[in-house]
């Protein structure tokens, strides 16, 4: 059965989706893992990064996104979700990457999430609204080594579905005051949710993104995070702020991961990040 890792942060713009995409690609290309990316964020950024906007529109029109899965959960008369048809295989735009599959997101998830929230409000004790993704992934979990779930920047019903399937989670963050302010509260919410559902969700690490080595503030914040007893660990691979990493969100072909993310330290940092997350997952999950 696959190990499932959720990527979460209540703050947007911290590199959450880029981190998820890079981890999936490096796990497959550098470490030989079979990876499934699950895009739960209605912004669809992970989806368009991996397959492009044109292919995403085709899938959306055909009902082969996660919107169909969650719509059926809200409306039993809606179209059935066929996970085999929805799965997109070998989705990376990097030629050297094979073994990364995708379940695509949809803008329609914004509205559908309200229906799930209503279900939960109507029956607070019910677990059904948070079990939707879990039930779907149950059928294909054995096909992968890792499933990476990119969650929206909130703790709504879609994120709770992501946490419900997760064995562990990572928190990408910029090392500044605004981006790190709510992390202890996020950890507490995950812990309470874990207690509610009765399954353990391990914190695998805080991932430092958009790091500026010349910034004394960044270095100070990282030192504070490393001393904070509430944080399990700060992953010792700080992803630098770089135009090439930012540009990786655009769906264009690349020959190698180094070409996509950059060879001036970016590739090495992302590889080290991936290796650390894999080691932590093997120890704790």
Buried (B, 14 or more C-beta within 10 A) or exposed (E): EBBBBBBBBBBEEBBBBBBBBBBBBBBBBBBEBBBBBBBBBBBBBBBBBBBBEEBBEEBBEEBBBBBBBBBBBBEEEBEEBEBEEBBBEEBBBBEBBEBBBBBBBBEBBBEBBEBBBEBBEEEEEEBEBBBBBBBBBEEBBEEBBBBBBBBBBBBBBBBBBBBBBBBBBBBBBBBBEEBBEBBEEBBEBBEEBBEEBEBEBBBBBBBBBBBBEEEEEBBEBBEBBEEBEEBBEBBEBBBBBBEBBEEBBEBEEBEBBBBBBBEEBBBBBBBBBBBBBBEBBEEBB
